[in-house]
């Protein structure tokens, strides 16, 4: 477990996770799995693509979660689709 990745859903995070929160968690995950804090130039593209894909999967997960209990089953509003990075 990456200790620096924080839980991004209520009640652990009282407000909705921002794109920056999601991207930071994705970056920490890819760093941990790859073993690279900053990839070499020849690995940069695949590293950044992995961060983007993990961030997208994380956003989909958070969008689909139904949090019950303290927030009475409040669902997160769906995010607007983001254009592909160039």
RODO-161093 format. One record per residue (C-alpha): x negated, y, z negated; chain; residue number from 1. Coordinates in pm, 1 decimal. Example, Ala and Ser with C-alpha at 12.3 -4.5 7.8 and 13.67 -1.06 7.14 Angstrom:
+----------+----------+----------+--------+-----+
:        u :        v :        w : cadena : num :
+----------+----------+----------+--------+-----+
:  -1230.0 :   -450.0 :   -780.0 :      A :   1 :
:  -1367.0 :   -106.0 :   -714.0 :      A :   2 :
+----------+----------+----------+--------+-----+
***
This chain:
+----------+----------+----------+--------+-----+
:        u :        v :        w : cadena : num :
+----------+----------+----------+--------+-----+
:      0.0 :      0.0 :      0.0 :      A :   1 :
:   -126.6 :    346.4 :     87.4 :      A :   2 :
:   -106.6 :    532.4 :   -238.7 :      A :   3 :
:   -104.2 :    869.3 :    -64.8 :      A :   4 :
:    212.7 :    790.3 :    131.4 :      A :   5 :
:    508.4 :    919.3 :    -66.1 :      A :   6 :
:    866.9 :    795.7 :    -57.3 :      A :   7 :
:   1059.0 :   1012.7 :    187.4 :      A :   8 :
:   1418.1 :    940.3 :     89.8 :      A :   9 :
:   1635.3 :   1066.6 :   -193.3 :      A :  10 :
:   1622.2 :   1055.6 :   -487.1 :      A :  11 :
:   1240.0 :   1032.5 :   -472.6 :      A :  12 :
:   1239.7 :   1333.1 :   -238.6 :      A :  13 :
:   1526.1 :   1561.0 :   -339.8 :      A :  14 :
:   1559.2 :   1727.8 :      0.4 :      A :  15 :
:   1546.3 :   1586.2 :    351.5 :      A :  16 :
:   1199.4 :   1486.2 :    466.4 :      A :  17 :
:   1055.0 :   1732.8 :    714.9 :      A :  18 :
:    885.2 :   1644.5 :   1042.3 :      A :  19 :
:    558.0 :   1737.9 :    869.7 :      A :  20 :
:    630.0 :   1495.7 :    582.7 :      A :  21 :
:    702.8 :   1215.8 :    829.9 :      A :  22 :
:    396.7 :   1290.5 :   1043.4 :      A :  23 :
:    169.7 :   1302.6 :    735.8 :      A :  24 :
:    295.9 :    962.7 :    619.4 :      A :  25 :
:    246.5 :    817.7 :    969.4 :      A :  26 :
:   -106.6 :    956.8 :    985.4 :      A :  27 :
:   -195.1 :    807.3 :    646.4 :      A :  28 :
:    -55.8 :    469.9 :    754.7 :      A :  29 :
:   -251.7 :    463.3 :   1081.6 :      A :  30 :
:   -568.6 :    574.2 :    901.8 :      A :  31 :
:   -529.2 :    294.9 :    649.0 :      A :  32 :
:   -453.8 :     24.1 :    904.9 :      A :  33 :
:   -723.8 :    130.6 :   1152.4 :      A :  34 :
:   -989.5 :    205.0 :    894.0 :      A :  35 :
:  -1065.5 :    536.8 :   1066.4 :      A :  36 :
:  -1011.8 :    875.3 :    905.9 :      A :  37 :
:  -1105.1 :   1046.7 :   1234.0 :      A :  38 :
:  -1127.6 :    814.1 :   1535.1 :      A :  39 :
:  -1410.9 :    837.6 :   1786.5 :      A :  40 :
:  -1330.8 :   1008.8 :   2115.7 :      A :  41 :
:  -1282.7 :    674.1 :   2292.9 :      A :  42 :
:  -1016.3 :    573.9 :   2034.0 :      A :  43 :
:   -843.9 :    911.6 :   1993.1 :      A :  44 :
:   -565.2 :    851.5 :   2247.1 :      A :  45 :
:   -457.0 :    515.4 :   2106.2 :      A :  46 :
:   -486.3 :    652.3 :   1749.8 :      A :  47 :
:   -263.0 :    953.7 :   1826.3 :      A :  48 :
:    -13.8 :    736.0 :   2013.7 :      A :  49 :
:      9.2 :    506.4 :   1710.2 :      A :  50 :
:     71.9 :    805.0 :   1480.1 :      A :  51 :
:    348.3 :    927.7 :   1713.4 :      A :  52 :
:    511.5 :    583.6 :   1729.1 :      A :  53 :
:    497.5 :    530.8 :   1351.8 :      A :  54 :
:    644.1 :    879.8 :   1296.8 :      A :  55 :
:    928.2 :    804.4 :   1540.4 :      A :  56 :
:   1000.1 :    469.8 :   1373.7 :      A :  57 :
:    995.1 :    637.0 :   1032.4 :      A :  58 :
:   1239.4 :    906.2 :   1145.1 :      A :  59 :
:   1473.7 :    637.6 :   1285.2 :      A :  60 :
:   1452.1 :    445.0 :    959.3 :      A :  61 :
:   1530.9 :    750.5 :    748.0 :      A :  62 :
:   1815.0 :    851.3 :    982.2 :      A :  63 :
:   1974.1 :    508.6 :    945.3 :      A :  64 :
:   1942.4 :    467.9 :    569.8 :      A :  65 :
:   2249.5 :    502.6 :    354.6 :      A :  66 :
:   2145.0 :    613.0 :      7.5 :      A :  67 :
:   2397.2 :    515.5 :   -256.9 :      A :  68 :
:   2419.7 :    601.1 :   -623.2 :      A :  69 :
:   2291.3 :    942.9 :   -722.7 :      A :  70 :
:   2389.1 :   1096.3 :   -389.1 :      A :  71 :
:   2723.2 :    915.8 :   -343.9 :      A :  72 :
:   2632.3 :    739.5 :    -21.7 :      A :  73 :
:   2517.4 :   1052.6 :    156.6 :      A :  74 :
:   2371.2 :    978.0 :    498.3 :      A :  75 :
:   2107.1 :   1192.6 :    658.6 :      A :  76 :
:   2220.9 :   1384.0 :    967.1 :      A :  77 :
:   2079.4 :   1247.0 :   1292.7 :      A :  78 :
:   1768.1 :   1421.8 :   1417.3 :      A :  79 :
:   1750.9 :   1589.2 :   1754.2 :      A :  80 :
:   1542.9 :   1382.3 :   1998.1 :      A :  81 :
:   1194.5 :   1527.8 :   2030.3 :      A :  82 :
:   1043.2 :   1577.3 :   2376.6 :      A :  83 :
:    745.4 :   1357.3 :   2455.7 :      A :  84 :
:    412.1 :   1507.4 :   2363.8 :      A :  85 :
:    198.8 :   1611.5 :   2655.2 :      A :  86 :
+----------+----------+----------+--------+-----+
***
